[in-house]
C-alpha cells in the first residue's frame, strides 16, 4: 500500500467523520443557532478534508482545479449563509433564552 493512498484514505475518512457528526448535530441540537454552527463549521472542514484526499488521489490530473473551485466556493458561501440564517433566527426569535451573552441587535431595526 502506497503512502499517498494511506494519506488520502485518512483525509477522506476524517472528513466523512466530521460530516457525519455535523449531520447528527443538526438533528440533535435544540435551537437554530446551535444547528447553524453544526451545519457550517464541521461540515465545511469535513468537505475540505475530503477534497484534499481526493486531490491526492487525482494528483497530476486536470480535474484538481475543479476540486479547488468547489472548496473555494464552499468557503465563501458558508459564512454568508450562516449569517443570514442567524439573522433570520434572531428576527423570528427562534433561539433559546440566555444563549446570547451580548445582544448587539437589540436596538437594530433589522
N, C-alpha and C positions, 0 to 999 in steps of 0.2 A: 504494500500500500504506500502510495506516494505521500510525502509531507504536504503537498498542495491539496490533495484530496482530504487529508485529515483536517487541515486548517479550514477548508471550505465547509466540510461537514460540521465542524464545531460552530462556525459562524451561523450556518443555516439553522442548526438545531437550537442554538441560543436565541436567535431571532424569532423562531417559531414559538419557543417557550415564552418569550416576552409578549408576543401577540396573543398567545393563549391566556396568559394571566390578565392581559388587558381586557380581553373579551369576557372573562369570568368576572372581573371587577365591574365592568359596565352593567352586568346583570345584578350583581350583589350590592353595589353601593346604593345608599338610600336617597340621595338627592342629586340634582342636576349638576351642581358644581363639582361634586366628587366624581361623578361619572364623566364629566368633561375632562378632568385631569387624567382619568384612566384611559380615555379614548385618544388622548393626544400624546402624552409623554412616552409610555412604554410601547404604544403602537408604532410610533414613528421610529423610535430606536430599534424596535424589532424589525421593521421593514428595511431600515438601513443595514442592519446586520445580515439579513437575508440577501439583500442586493450585493453586499460585499462578498458573501460566499459564492453567489452565482457569478460575480465578476471574476473571482479566482478560477472558477471552473471554465469560464469562457476567455481566459487570458489570451491575448493575441487575436481576438475575433472582433469584427467591426461593430457588433451589437452592444458592446460595453458602453458606448456613448448613450444608447437608449436607457440603459440602467442608471447612468449618471443623471440623465434628464428626469427620470422618474423620481429619483432621490431628491433632486433639487426642487422639483415641483411639490413634492410632499413637504419638504422643509419650509417652503414658502407659504403654502396654503394652510397647513395645520394650525399655526398660531392665529391666523386670521379667523378661521372657522371657530376655534376655541374662544376667541374674544367675542365674536358675535353671539355664540351660544351663551356665554356668561352674561353678556349684557341683556339678552332676552330673558334669561332665567331671573336676573335681578329685577327687571322691569315687571315681570309677571309674578314676582315674589315666590319663586319656586326653589327656595333654599331653606336650610334649617336655621332656626333662630339660634343666635350665639355663634354661628360659624364665622361671621365676618368680624374681625377684631377692629378694623378701621374701615368705616363706611364712607368712602370718598365720593360716592354717587348720590348721597342722601339729598343734597340740595340741587342736584343736576336735573334738568327737565327731561332728559333722555329724548 
